[in-house]
Each structure stands twice: as structure tokens, then as C-alpha cells.
Amino acid sequence: MNLTATNVTNQARVYSIFEELYTSSEPYMSVPNNSLALRREAQGLTAKEQFKLTFFKGIQEKNPEAGILLIKIDDVPLSLMVYSLGEDKLVHTKYALYNDYEGSRSWMYGAIMKEHYQKEIEYFKQLNVLGYTVTTAKDSPIYNYHVLNRPDIATHFIVSEKPSGRGENGVIVTLLFP
């Protein structure tokens, strides 16, 4: 088992990986209270088309502070994260997609995810940042995963949260590197 973390710059490759991970993630994105479901669809676009436009917005605008992190296990894409670097020395996660591995997402709750975290930390420390943020809604699947369902997350990060200013349930979860 070999995990790698790389910045993806080949646009054709990124779109191909996006398609694979979106297909794998779509069932999880349609559950109630998912922060993605809180976004209105643009007129005439499917949810997938709208998400794809939003996912790649910073990259397409040639934002020099934006990047796409790909983590693979033995050449199988596990996750694709769009981020921007903030003046606050934090990585601001815009969106992330996760793949099934060996037919399920159980990898996200075991040893593979622990190594995944390590690869994220190594990658982002090279960018001289202190940690990263996730903006979401309280009780959303993303929030529950990062805050409630991962008691061992504290072994990898110092976790805090504050209101995002986006509605009464909006929250920013900050994960600082130890």
C-alpha cells in the first residue's frame, strides 16, 4: 500500500479524476443537510454541472493561491481537494471528493485514512501553512465526519470551530497541525 499526495495541474487528468470521484460521491452528496445541497442550482444546469463549475472556479480563474490536491493509493485516486492559501497561513478547503476503495468507504475510518491525513499534513507543510479549514453546516455529513465521527482526528489535528456567518448553521471547522 503506497499513498501519494500531489498537486494536479494537467486539466484533462483533473477532469477525468473528477468524473470518477463525483460518481463515487454523488450518493453521499444528496443526503439531508448536506452543505452541497444547500446551494441553489443555476437555472438550466444539473446539480453535477453546477458543482463542477463551482469545484473548478478558482482554478479556472487562474487564482495563484488555488490548488488541487490528489491523494492516491497504488495509483487509485482516493481524494481530490480544491483549496486556496489564505493570508492567515491556513489552507481553505473549497471542496473535496472521496472515492470508494475496494468497493466501500470503510477506508475513511481506518489505517488508510490515518495515512491519508499524514500525506495531507506533509503536503501542506511544504506550503508553510499551519493547518486547514472546512466551511460547512452543523450536523451535515462533512461536519459530522470531521467533528463527531472521528475521535482519533485529535491525534492528527487540533480541532476548533466558529460560526461562518452563513446562516444559523454555518460553521468553519479549523484543523491545525500539531
Secondary structure as a PSIPRED ss2 file (coil, helix, strand):
# PSIPRED VFORMAT (PSIPRED V4.0)

   1 M C   1.000  0.000  0.000
   2 N C   1.000  0.000  0.000
   3 L E   0.000  0.000  1.000
   4 T E   0.000  0.000  1.000
   5 A E   0.000  0.000  1.000
   6 T E   0.000  0.000  1.000
   7 N E   0.000  0.000  1.000
   8 V C   1.000  0.000  0.000
   9 T C   1.000  0.000  0.000
  10 N C   1.000  0.000  0.000
  11 Q H   0.000  1.000  0.000
  12 A H   0.000  1.000  0.000
  13 R H   0.000  1.000  0.000
  14 V H   0.000  1.000  0.000
  15 Y H   0.000  1.000  0.000
  16 S H   0.000  1.000  0.000
  17 I H   0.000  1.000  0.000
  18 F H   0.000  1.000  0.000
  19 E H   0.000  1.000  0.000
  20 E H   0.000  1.000  0.000
  21 L H   0.000  1.000  0.000
  22 Y H   0.000  1.000  0.000
  23 T H   0.000  1.000  0.000
  24 S H   0.000  1.000  0.000
  25 S H   0.000  1.000  0.000
  26 E H   0.000  1.000  0.000
  27 P H   0.000  1.000  0.000
  28 Y H   0.000  1.000  0.000
  29 M H   0.000  1.000  0.000
  30 S C   1.000  0.000  0.000
  31 V C   1.000  0.000  0.000
  32 P C   1.000  0.000  0.000
  33 N C   1.000  0.000  0.000
  34 N C   1.000  0.000  0.000
  35 S C   1.000  0.000  0.000
  36 L C   1.000  0.000  0.000
  37 A C   1.000  0.000  0.000
  38 L C   1.000  0.000  0.000
  39 R C   1.000  0.000  0.000
  40 R C   1.000  0.000  0.000
  41 E C   1.000  0.000  0.000
  42 A C   1.000  0.000  0.000
  43 Q C   1.000  0.000  0.000
  44 G C   1.000  0.000  0.000
  45 L C   1.000  0.000  0.000
  46 T C   1.000  0.000  0.000
  47 A H   0.000  1.000  0.000
  48 K H   0.000  1.000  0.000
  49 E H   0.000  1.000  0.000
  50 Q H   0.000  1.000  0.000
  51 F H   0.000  1.000  0.000
  52 K H   0.000  1.000  0.000
  53 L H   0.000  1.000  0.000
  54 T H   0.000  1.000  0.000
  55 F H   0.000  1.000  0.000
  56 F C   1.000  0.000  0.000
  57 K H   0.000  1.000  0.000
  58 G H   0.000  1.000  0.000
  59 I H   0.000  1.000  0.000
  60 Q H   0.000  1.000  0.000
  61 E C   1.000  0.000  0.000
  62 K C   1.000  0.000  0.000
  63 N C   1.000  0.000  0.000
  64 P C   1.000  0.000  0.000
  65 E C   1.000  0.000  0.000
  66 A E   0.000  0.000  1.000
  67 G E   0.000  0.000  1.000
  68 I E   0.000  0.000  1.000
  69 L E   0.000  0.000  1.000
  70 L E   0.000  0.000  1.000
  71 I E   0.000  0.000  1.000
  72 K E   0.000  0.000  1.000
  73 I E   0.000  0.000  1.000
  74 D C   1.000  0.000  0.000
  75 D C   1.000  0.000  0.000
  76 V E   0.000  0.000  1.000
  77 P E   0.000  0.000  1.000
  78 L E   0.000  0.000  1.000
  79 S E   0.000  0.000  1.000
  80 L E   0.000  0.000  1.000
  81 M E   0.000  0.000  1.000
  82 V E   0.000  0.000  1.000
  83 Y E   0.000  0.000  1.000
  84 S E   0.000  0.000  1.000
  85 L E   0.000  0.000  1.000
  86 G C   1.000  0.000  0.000
  87 E C   1.000  0.000  0.000
  88 D C   1.000  0.000  0.000
  89 K C   1.000  0.000  0.000
  90 L E   0.000  0.000  1.000
  91 V E   0.000  0.000  1.000
  92 H E   0.000  0.000  1.000
  93 T E   0.000  0.000  1.000
  94 K E   0.000  0.000  1.000
  95 Y E   0.000  0.000  1.000
  96 A E   0.000  0.000  1.000
  97 L E   0.000  0.000  1.000
  98 Y E   0.000  0.000  1.000
  99 N C   1.000  0.000  0.000
 100 D C   1.000  0.000  0.000
 101 Y E   0.000  0.000  1.000
 102 E C   1.000  0.000  0.000
 103 G C   1.000  0.000  0.000
 104 S E   0.000  0.000  1.000
 105 R C   1.000  0.000  0.000
 106 S H   0.000  1.000  0.000
 107 W H   0.000  1.000  0.000
 108 M H   0.000  1.000  0.000
 109 Y H   0.000  1.000  0.000
 110 G C   1.000  0.000  0.000
 111 A H   0.000  1.000  0.000
 112 I H   0.000  1.000  0.000
 113 M H   0.000  1.000  0.000
 114 K H   0.000  1.000  0.000
 115 E H   0.000  1.000  0.000
 116 H H   0.000  1.000  0.000
 117 Y H   0.000  1.000  0.000
 118 Q H   0.000  1.000  0.000
 119 K H   0.000  1.000  0.000
 120 E H   0.000  1.000  0.000
 121 I H   0.000  1.000  0.000
 122 E H   0.000  1.000  0.000
 123 Y H   0.000  1.000  0.000
 124 F H   0.000  1.000  0.000
 125 K H   0.000  1.000  0.000
 126 Q C   1.000  0.000  0.000
 127 L C   1.000  0.000  0.000
 128 N C   1.000  0.000  0.000
 129 V C   1.000  0.000  0.000
 130 L C   1.000  0.000  0.000
 131 G E   0.000  0.000  1.000
 132 Y E   0.000  0.000  1.000
 133 T E   0.000  0.000  1.000
 134 V E   0.000  0.000  1.000
 135 T E   0.000  0.000  1.000
 136 T E   0.000  0.000  1.000
 137 A E   0.000  0.000  1.000
 138 K C   1.000  0.000  0.000
 139 D C   1.000  0.000  0.000
 140 S C   1.000  0.000  0.000
 141 P H   0.000  1.000  0.000
 142 I H   0.000  1.000  0.000
 143 Y H   0.000  1.000  0.000
 144 N H   0.000  1.000  0.000
 145 Y H   0.000  1.000  0.000
 146 H H   0.000  1.000  0.000
 147 V H   0.000  1.000  0.000
 148 L H   0.000  1.000  0.000
 149 N C   1.000  0.000  0.000
 150 R C   1.000  0.000  0.000
 151 P H   0.000  1.000  0.000
 152 D H   0.000  1.000  0.000
 153 I H   0.000  1.000  0.000
 154 A H   0.000  1.000  0.000
 155 T H   0.000  1.000  0.000
 156 H C   1.000  0.000  0.000
 157 F C   1.000  0.000  0.000
 158 I E   0.000  0.000  1.000
 159 V E   0.000  0.000  1.000
 160 S E   0.000  0.000  1.000
 161 E E   0.000  0.000  1.000
 162 K E   0.000  0.000  1.000
 163 P E   0.000  0.000  1.000
 164 S C   1.000  0.000  0.000
 165 G C   1.000  0.000  0.000
 166 R C   1.000  0.000  0.000
 167 G C   1.000  0.000  0.000
 168 E C   1.000  0.000  0.000
 169 N C   1.000  0.000  0.000
 170 G E   0.000  0.000  1.000
 171 V E   0.000  0.000  1.000
 172 I E   0.000  0.000  1.000
 173 V E   0.000  0.000  1.000
 174 T E   0.000  0.000  1.000
 175 L E   0.000  0.000  1.000
 176 L E   0.000  0.000  1.000
 177 F C   1.000  0.000  0.000
 178 P C   1.000  0.000  0.000
